[in-house]
Amino acid sequence: MAYHRQQGVDTAIARIFNTFGPRMRPNDGRAVPTFVRQALEGKPLTVFGDGTQTRSFCYVDDLIRGLVSLAESGEHLPVNIGNPNEFSMNDLAETVLRVTGSKSEVIHEALPVDDPQVRQPDITRARQLLGWEPEVDLAEGLRRMLESFGREPVVA
């Protein structure tokens, strides 16, 4: 914002929330690629804590649409771009197992001290200013991600 004010440059500020899709590194430590990798390898899916903490996951195509809309909007104040639909980590693990058809089990390990209980973007401004909201739900995004790996998702 300071750069916009001082330099008079047309800027946009996007606050990006958890995004997933093709080309994610399987060992980058984020939940979606980690669970997908573990499921495809037949290894247990590792959920930290009791798995009730929630996250929201935005498919990359939706994120790009939001970023393009923001860049073309003339809006200079921050806009949240993400999916407001929350899933517990247990729900995410079960969805990954269902979409991959994996028979892996889910195991629970100690919750990191700084792990937030909720991460959910408020996309009200994106809806109002850009007419944007995500269109791809978690299961469909996971199916597309698997197809990009050359894997057939299980129809469920």
Secondary structure, 3 states (H helix, E strand, C coil): CHHHHHHCCCCCCEEECCEECCCCCCCCCCHHHHHHHHHHCCCCEEEECCCCCEEECEEHHHHHHHHHHHHCCCCCCCEEECCCCEEEHHHHHHHHHHHHCCCCCEEEECCCCCCCCCCCCCCHHHHHHHCCCCCCCHHHHHHHHHHHCCCCCCCC
